[in-house]
């Protein structure tokens, strides 16, 4: 199909794309049974399977994975001599966090005056599922292309429990492909075609500090009592220096990013830095995001302000998120973090560190025929030269894909861009990004999906 006709067909399908996304967002598919019923994820998985069946991918089915989640899988076989392209996504989403902070309902796709579509998962990653569906529908009968298409949509990516990664390693033939398009990233800015070349790895961990058998009255005993919350605060304070650099003993924090820079003004605008507040660290924005470790305290278990009592606690726990750049192994990073926290503990308090999960950093190849065809498709769809970027986030499945299929070309694309506010209240997607990226994907598959 000529590019002009394909472009027109994608545009015609945007009404259907909005309907698909509305149906997907309505499923509260947070893969944590402590927060939402497992039936929400199972129902979302069933919907994804049905939608891809309607889009021309046969034999869609749900696969059990070792972490208990369901992966949605289907396969359109390749004609002789044609490559197979695996399209990855995930249908689970982050919890809404502070629901009152949302301007419109969390689980109802809402188009606002700015033209964006709002709702949890609208971009990450249900918007990418809709991008794939729209591309396949625009092609008509995908089987006519000769290119093989495999679909896999993960059910617990946001929980980092590794179900799909384990399935890939246990059954590599099932998901083998010549080219893998991981559709869970996006563009450096709306309208700027971007392929992601680097992903940081991650170590999720908790640190518990214990000093007393239980809470005691701060008026009667406070002073000499070794307060575990004070101890934890002191320990966490050693993980950054005065400039804001992450300072875990044994981890290099001086790396330099070799790719395109991330302009400071745009970064401040993208994340909403308040006037007068300085950025952390002594490197460039790109250095701090993609070339250096970054430690974030993502939660602390201690009494909230409302309802707290004047007491010295007996035990507190923090959850830590350590992002690591390419070239750093998760095991080494975990050992460095564990050792650092233990040594930083004051007063002989008991410290227990637990690694929840981890994944390795990822770097994509950019020298193969599929990558060349993909950049050409992006150029045609957006009308400008594509750029490359790193992503601060981590996609654990990429590690398993690269390890299991070392000869495959793996590229990362998607509809997410900074204004989407993924993982935060008021997540949204720009429908024009869905349209442009769907066109790019359709053009890529039309060009034989990486066939030399």
Rosetta blueprint (number, residue, H / E / L):
1 X L
2 X L
3 X H
4 X H
5 X H
6 X H
7 X H
8 X H
9 X H
10 X H
11 X H
12 X H
13 X L
14 X H
15 X H
16 X H
17 X H
18 X H
19 X H
20 X H
21 X H
22 X H
23 X H
24 X H
25 X H
26 X L
27 X L
28 X L
29 X L
30 X L
31 X L
32 X L
33 X L
34 X L
35 X L
36 X L
37 X L
38 X H
39 X H
40 X H
41 X H
42 X H
43 X H
44 X H
45 X H
46 X H
47 X H
48 X H
49 X H
50 X H
51 X H
52 X H
53 X H
54 X H
55 X L
56 X L
57 X L
58 X L
59 X L
60 X L
61 X E
62 X E
63 X E
64 X E
65 X L
66 X L
67 X L
68 X L
69 X L
70 X E
71 X E
72 X E
73 X E
74 X E
75 X E
76 X E
77 X L
78 X L
79 X L
80 X L
81 X L
82 X L
83 X L
84 X E
85 X E
86 X E
87 X E
88 X E
89 X E
90 X E
91 X L
92 X L
93 X L
94 X L
95 X L
96 X L
97 X L
98 X L
99 X H
100 X H
101 X H
102 X L
103 X L
104 X L
105 X L
106 X L
107 X L
108 X L
109 X L
110 X E
111 X E
112 X L
113 X L
114 X L
115 X L
116 X L
117 X E
118 X E
119 X L
120 X L
121 X L
122 X L
123 X L
124 X L
125 X L
126 X H
127 X H
128 X H
129 X H
130 X H
131 X H
132 X H
133 X H
134 X H
135 X H
136 X H
137 X H
138 X H
139 X L
140 X L
141 X L
142 X H
143 X H
144 X H
145 X H
146 X L
147 X L
148 X E
149 X E
150 X E
151 X E
152 X E
153 X E
154 X E
155 X L
156 X L
157 X H
158 X H
159 X H
160 X L
161 X L
162 X L
163 X H
164 X H
165 X H
166 X H
167 X H
168 X H
169 X H
170 X H
171 X L
172 X H
173 X H
174 X H
175 X H
176 X L
177 X L
178 X L
179 X E
180 X E
181 X E
182 X E
183 X E
184 X L
185 X L
186 X E
187 X L
188 X L
189 X E
190 X L
191 X L
192 X E
193 X L
194 X E
195 X E
196 X E
197 X E
198 X E
199 X E
200 X L
201 X E
202 X E
203 X E
204 X E
205 X E
206 X E
207 X E
208 X E
209 X E
210 X E
211 X L
212 X L
213 X L
214 X L
215 X L
216 X E
217 X E
218 X H
219 X H
220 X H
221 X H
222 X L
223 X L
224 X L
225 X L
226 X L
227 X L
228 X H
229 X H
230 X H
231 X H
232 X H
233 X H
234 X H
235 X H
236 X H
237 X H
238 X L
239 X L
240 X E
241 X L
242 X L
243 X L
244 X L
245 X L
246 X E
247 X L
248 X L
249 X L
250 X L
251 X L
252 X L
253 X L
254 X L
255 X L
256 X L
257 X L
258 X L
259 X L
260 X L
261 X L
262 X L
263 X L
264 X H
265 X H
266 X H
267 X H
268 X H
269 X H
270 X H
271 X H
272 X L
273 X L
274 X L
275 X L
276 X L
277 X L
278 X L
279 X L
280 X L
281 X L
282 X L
283 X L
284 X L
285 X H
286 X H
287 X H
288 X H
289 X H
290 X H
291 X H
292 X L
293 X L
294 X E
295 X E
296 X E
297 X E
298 X E
299 X E
300 X E
301 X E
302 X L
303 X L
304 X L
305 X L
306 X L
307 X L
308 X L
309 X L
310 X L
311 X E
312 X E
313 X L
314 X L
315 X E
316 X E
317 X E
318 X E
319 X E
320 X E
321 X E
322 X E
323 X E
324 X E
325 X L
326 X L
327 X L
328 X L
329 X L
330 X H
331 X H
332 X H
333 X H
334 X H
335 X H
336 X H
337 X H
338 X H
339 X H
340 X H
341 X H
342 X H
343 X H
344 X H
345 X L
346 X L
347 X L
348 X L
349 X L
350 X E
351 X E
352 X E
353 X E
354 X E
355 X E
356 X E
357 X E
358 X E
359 X E
360 X L
361 X L
362 X E
363 X E
364 X L
365 X L
366 X L
367 X L
368 X L
369 X H
370 X H
371 X H
372 X H
373 X H
374 X H
375 X H
376 X H
377 X H
378 X H
379 X H
380 X H
381 X H
382 X H
383 X L
384 X L
385 X L
386 X L
387 X E
388 X E
389 X E
390 X E
391 X E
392 X L
393 X L
394 X L
395 X L
396 X H
397 X H
398 X H
399 X H
400 X H
401 X H
402 X H
403 X H
404 X H
405 X L
406 X L
407 X L
408 X L
409 X E
410 X E
411 X E
412 X E
413 X E
414 X L
415 X L
416 X E
417 X L
418 X H
419 X H
420 X H
421 X L
422 X L
423 X L
424 X L
425 X L
426 X L
427 X L
428 X E
429 X E
430 X L
431 X H
432 X H
433 X H
434 X H
435 X H
436 X H
437 X H
438 X H
439 X H
440 X H
441 X H
442 X H
443 X H
444 X H
445 X H
446 X H
447 X L
448 X L
449 X L
450 X L
451 X L
452 X L
